[in-house]
Amino acid sequence: MKINVLTLFPDMFTPLQVSMLGRGLEDGKWDLNLVNFRDFTTDVHHHVDDTPYGGGAGMVLQIMPIKKALDSLPSTGKVIITAPQGKTFNEQMAQDWAKEDELTFICGHYEGFDQRVYDLADETVSIGDYVLTGGELPTMSMIDATVRLLPGILGNAASPVEESFSHGLLEYPQYTRPADFEGQKVPEVLTSGNHQKIAEWRHKEALKATYLHRPDMLEDRQLTNEEKKMLEEIKSELD
């Protein structure tokens, strides 16, 4: 996968070049192309923003340098802008984007974009109902969530399949050595060697974690008969 990022602050993307994603870059499993759209300005001061027509506070990013930066790319794939009015990013979107050959992100700053910039994008996406100083951090979050799903990025191919949100539930609790730490013991089922019982326990615990911490996720989930039974048991155990 190739990912292009149009940004005024390419140095902010250093975190994507370390750890597992960094190793993936070195191994050629994905490519990151950072484009500073300030380089596409035409005035001597390299202005990328201007005052809004009609008045108002702050400065607005101009369309010209962004359009020129976009046109400079041999290809773009799906073009994505981060903005508050966008649909909220989630795991399903990351899974869909991970199937793409190329993605291009446009990062805003200041008081936002000239409205015509949005016409350049295929999708407008938000990461939550709060305000940040720019689109770089949301873009990094979405790139991380997407690229980690690519084959070979994570050491264990099963890891992204078993994580929170992958099946519409939060992840089950996990434990490692020691089996007994200051009286806090690992559930016996996990050391039993009975893989069917372990799978059942993990499924129920994932359902329990979701019920306790993100019940909204269960509202749109079509529960199986087994899950309905588990949920009744969970509610009974919590009473």
C-alpha positions as a printed NumPy array, in Angstrom:
array([[  0.   ,   0.   ,   0.   ],
       [  1.118,   3.527,  -0.769],
       [ -0.023,   6.366,   1.495],
       [  0.348,  10.017,   0.531],
       [ -0.097,  12.769,   3.113],
       [ -0.518,  16.429,   2.202],
       [  0.553,  18.399,   5.276],
       [  2.261,  21.597,   6.403],
       [  4.124,  19.631,   9.084],
       [  5.72 ,  16.483,   7.612],
       [  8.06 ,  16.18 ,  10.619],
       [  5.056,  15.286,  12.782],
       [  4.807,  11.889,  11.081],
       [  7.987,  10.464,  12.62 ],
       [  5.997,   8.117,  14.948],
       [  4.764,   6.181,  11.906],
       [  8.371,   5.397,  11.003],
       [  9.225,   3.485,  14.188],
       [  8.099,   0.237,  15.851],
       [  6.081,  -2.26 ,  13.794],
       [  4.949,   0.246,  11.184],
       [  8.537,   1.446,  10.807],
       [  9.744,  -2.083,  10.202],
       [  6.983,  -2.487,   7.642],
       [  8.281,   0.621,   5.858],
       [ 11.821,  -0.735,   5.835],
       [ 10.612,  -4.079,   4.507],
       [  8.629,  -2.432,   1.726],
       [  5.237,  -3.63 ,   2.971],
       [  3.889,  -0.089,   2.687],
       [  5.136,   3.302,   1.541],
       [  4.692,   6.741,   3.111],
       [  4.948,   9.806,   0.875],
       [  4.86 ,  13.125,   2.78 ],
       [  4.065,  16.193,   0.676],
       [  4.36 ,  19.722,   2.102],
       [  1.79 ,  21.708,   0.178],
       [  3.553,  24.952,   1.198],
       [  6.029,  24.001,  -1.541],
       [  3.27 ,  24.592,  -4.091],
       [  2.622,  28.247,  -3.253],
       [  3.498,  30.963,  -5.757],
       [  3.999,  34.078,  -3.625],
       [  7.358,  35.048,  -2.148],
       [  6.199,  34.471,   1.434],
       [  4.74 ,  31.005,   0.69 ],
       [  1.335,  31.781,   2.149],
       [ -1.044,  28.833,   2.306],
       [ -3.889,  30.636,   4.062],
       [ -5.824,  33.874,   3.881],
       [ -8.588,  35.762,   5.668],
       [-12.107,  34.435,   5.07 ],
       [-14.478,  36.235,   2.711],
       [-17.24 ,  37.872,   4.703],
       [-15.   ,  38.383,   7.732],
       [-14.502,  36.268,  10.81 ],
       [-11.764,  35.059,  13.115],
       [ -8.739,  33.089,  12.017],
       [ -7.273,  32.102,   8.669],
       [ -8.549,  29.658,   6.075],
       [ -6.401,  27.282,   4.007],
       [ -6.439,  28.156,   0.308],
       [ -7.398,  25.645,  -2.335],
       [ -4.637,  26.502,  -4.836],
       [ -1.561,  24.989,  -3.098],
       [ -3.538,  21.923,  -2.006],
       [ -4.909,  21.312,  -5.519],
       [ -1.426,  21.734,  -7.032],
       [  0.078,  19.328,  -4.493],
       [ -2.644,  16.788,  -5.27 ],
       [ -2.101,  17.198,  -9.017],
       [  1.63 ,  16.573,  -8.55 ],
       [  0.992,  12.991,  -7.443],
       [  1.149,  10.322, -10.167],
       [ -1.922,   8.762,  -8.566],
       [ -3.906,   9.304,  -5.372],
       [ -6.218,   6.368,  -4.743],
       [ -8.942,   7.258,  -2.27 ],
       [ -8.596,  10.886,  -1.057],
       [ -9.503,  11.52 ,   2.59 ],
       [ -9.904,  14.753,   4.563],
       [-10.175,  14.915,   8.356],
       [-12.822,  17.352,   9.552],
       [-15.444,  17.575,  12.352],
       [-18.359,  17.169,   9.943],
       [-17.046,  13.851,   8.666],
       [-18.342,  10.415,   9.572],
       [-16.679,   8.932,  12.635],
       [-13.719,   6.653,  11.93 ],
       [-14.035,   3.067,  13.15 ],
       [-12.491,  -0.381,  12.759],
       [-14.685,  -1.31 ,   9.812],
       [-13.408,   1.695,   7.893],
       [ -9.818,   0.692,   8.699],
       [-10.537,  -2.801,   7.372],
       [-12.053,  -1.389,   4.175],
       [ -9.149,   1.015,   3.621],
       [ -6.623,  -1.776,   4.212],
       [ -7.912,  -3.36 ,   0.989],
       [ -6.946,  -0.283,  -1.042],
       [ -3.704,  -0.009,  -3.015],
       [ -3.315,   3.696,  -2.305],
       [ -4.714,   6.34 ,   0.053],
       [ -4.153,  10.107,   0.17 ],
       [ -4.822,  12.186,   3.282],
       [ -5.168,  15.969,   3.33 ],
       [ -4.366,  17.523,   6.716],
       [ -5.966,  20.818,   7.647],
       [ -4.782,  23.524,  10.015],
       [ -5.75 ,  26.982,  11.238],
       [ -9.519,  27.595,  10.888],
       [-10.047,  24.897,   8.291],
       [-10.231,  24.618,   4.513],
       [-11.675,  26.727,   1.764],
       [-14.943,  24.864,   1.168],
       [-13.822,  23.943,  -2.36 ],
       [-11.073,  21.719,  -0.94 ],
       [-13.727,  19.246,   0.233],
       [-14.697,  18.681,  -3.4  ],
       [-11.244,  17.144,  -3.927],
       [-11.898,  14.359,  -1.413],
       [-13.719,  11.061,  -1.678],
       [-14.359,  10.87 ,   2.07 ],
       [-14.465,  13.3  ,   4.985],
       [-13.736,  11.604,   8.307],
       [-13.59 ,  12.589,  11.985],
       [-12.018,  10.75 ,  14.912],
       [-14.332,  12.234,  17.554],
       [-16.322,  15.182,  18.802],
       [-13.454,  17.382,  19.919],
       [-11.149,  19.946,  18.331],
       [ -7.423,  19.576,  17.59 ],
       [ -4.983,  22.124,  16.194],
       [ -4.646,  20.24 ,  12.931],
       [ -5.388,  17.114,  10.961],
       [ -1.993,  15.484,  11.458],
       [ -2.77 ,  13.571,  14.664],
       [ -6.11 ,  12.208,  13.402],
       [ -4.427,  11.21 ,  10.147],
       [ -1.659,   9.378,  12.002],
       [ -4.244,   7.524,  14.071],
       [ -6.138,   6.411,  10.988],
       [ -2.979,   5.398,   9.133],
       [ -1.833,   3.349,  12.138],
       [ -5.213,   1.622,  12.45 ],
       [ -5.222,   0.826,   8.719],
       [ -1.608,  -0.147,   8.018],
       [ -1.392,  -2.497,  11.003],
       [ -3.987,  -4.667,   9.265],
       [ -1.784,  -5.214,   6.219],
       [ -0.226,  -8.682,   5.843],
       [  3.13 ,  -8.965,   7.561],
       [  2.931,  -5.772,   9.629],
       [  2.055,  -7.509,  12.896],
       [  4.144, -10.468,  13.979],
       [  1.124, -12.694,  14.589],
       [ -1.375, -12.903,  11.734],
       [ -4.134, -13.736,  14.222],
       [ -3.583, -10.582,  16.28 ],
       [ -5.821,  -8.162,  14.331],
       [ -8.544, -10.812,  14.105],
       [ -8.797, -11.314,  17.86 ],
       [ -8.638,  -7.678,  18.974],
       [-11.293,  -5.31 ,  20.257],
       [-13.878,  -4.229,  17.645],
       [-12.785,  -6.887,  15.122],
       [-15.959,  -8.912,  15.769],
       [-18.066,  -6.099,  17.172],
       [-17.026,  -6.82 ,  20.769],
       [-14.324,  -5.555,  23.075],
       [-11.4  ,  -7.883,  23.62 ],
       [-11.428, -10.461,  26.403],
       [ -9.002, -10.136,  29.382],
       [ -5.524, -11.552,  28.85 ],
       [ -2.928, -12.848,  31.309],
       [  0.676, -14.025,  31.32 ],
       [  3.19 , -15.321,  33.902],
       [  3.178, -15.487,  36.866],
       [ -0.008, -17.485,  37.337],
       [ -0.3  , -16.142,  40.89 ],
       [  0.794, -12.575,  41.627],
       [  0.317, -11.499,  45.241],
       [ -2.814, -13.624,  45.496],
       [ -4.242, -12.489,  42.164],
       [ -4.602, -15.696,  40.177],
       [ -5.058, -16.333,  36.491],
       [ -8.479, -17.94 ,  35.783],
       [ -8.05 , -21.709,  35.949],
       [ -9.693, -22.294,  32.585],
       [ -6.767, -20.567,  30.843],
       [ -4.285, -23.067,  32.243],
       [ -6.536, -26.092,  31.714],
       [ -5.383, -26.874,  28.181],
       [ -9.021, -27.321,  27.119],
       [ -9.131, -25.123,  24.013],
       [-12.89 , -25.322,  23.593],
       [-13.472, -24.165,  27.175],
       [-10.897, -21.416,  26.712],
       [-12.638, -20.202,  23.544],
       [-16.022, -20.203,  25.319],
       [-14.563, -18.302,  28.283],
       [-12.976, -15.696,  26.026],
       [-16.19 , -15.211,  24.073],
       [-18.211, -14.717,  27.237],
       [-15.63 , -12.377,  28.75 ],
       [-15.559, -10.298,  25.558],
       [-19.353, -10.049,  25.705],
       [-19.147,  -9.101,  29.397],
       [-16.54 ,  -6.384,  28.784],
       [-18.672,  -4.94 ,  26.   ],
       [-21.827,  -5.034,  28.126],
       [-20.069,  -3.267,  31.02 ],
       [-18.011,  -0.693,  29.138],
       [-19.557,  -0.197,  25.686],
       [-23.193,  -1.352,  25.817],
       [-23.897,   0.821,  22.783],
       [-21.969,  -1.684,  20.675],
       [-24.537,  -4.363,  21.508],
       [-27.485,  -2.294,  20.291],
       [-26.796,  -2.952,  16.614],
       [-25.308,  -6.421,  17.055],
       [-27.375,  -9.425,  16.044],
       [-26.743, -11.685,  19.034],
       [-26.655, -15.415,  18.429],
       [-28.716, -17.689,  20.676],
       [-25.492, -18.657,  22.425],
       [-24.615, -14.998,  23.033],
       [-28.116, -14.25 ,  24.336],
       [-27.712, -17.088,  26.83 ],
       [-24.259, -15.84 ,  27.828],
       [-25.583, -12.303,  28.298],
       [-28.356, -13.523,  30.589],
       [-25.762, -15.419,  32.631],
       [-23.587, -12.292,  32.806],
       [-26.462, -10.141,  34.015],
       [-27.384, -12.766,  36.607],
       [-23.785, -12.979,  37.848],
       [-23.561,  -9.179,  38.162],
       [-26.8  ,  -8.839,  40.173]])
